[in-house]
């Protein structure tokens, strides 16, 4: 059976022209953005995998929101290492106007491992259970990441962008096993078209073509803040957001039309 995964990188509100956090920091995109995405997914009885970064985990109102969310979903971890120790660039508690530009592959192995450990412990502290799935911020996983994830008890990773500069050797979006971790790449076809409803990425026609290619798993991604105007770099008007939601609905419709089984990331098999 072919599988389909809908994945959301969960971030605090950003600025209109960059991924820098809003100033003052706010979480409208968590409460209202996730609500919109989950409501649409519920219509299709499709689970959503939410990759949650440290600033959102630090905010108890956001944690409470996810603990009371209605529908099928998986909560997973998402490292933006500048927000968590050791050597956190932004120590909080105020994370207004921060630039989340770090890639964990640029850390020393010791620092990367300790940041992943800190993130995992924070997740357990907030939700009472360990995450099974992980995605690196900026898709910046490195050569040691999967080994560290395995040691921390993870089963799945979704940090690979096929055919990209940092993953030149990965040509296919098909899931694969590496270092004891199931890797679930973002779906990007041979023409470098993303399965992503964000403006400038995929049209409805392209989405339908990608979903019709017969991959064993398709992985769609976007950010929670993209479904609301002016708190992300891509959608600046309500029309932009409405168009994104129509394309996201097309992704879900195409999944069923092409006999994909909707699953969470940790349910993907190889």
Buried (B, 14 or more C-beta within 10 A) or exposed (E): EBBBBBBBBBBBBBBBEEBBBBEEBBBBBBEBBBBBBBEBBBEBEBBBBBBBBBBBBBBEEBBEBBEEBEBBBBBBBBBBBBBBEEEBBBEEEEBEEBEBBBBBBEBEEEBBBBBBBBBBEBBEEBBEEEBBBBBBBBBBBBEBBBBBBBEBEBBBBBBBBBBBEBBEEBEBBBBEEEBEBBBBBBBBBEEEBBBBBBBEBBBBEBBBBBBEEEBBBBBBBBBBBBBBBBBBBBBBEEEBBEBBBEBBBBBBBBBBEBEBEBBBBBBBEE
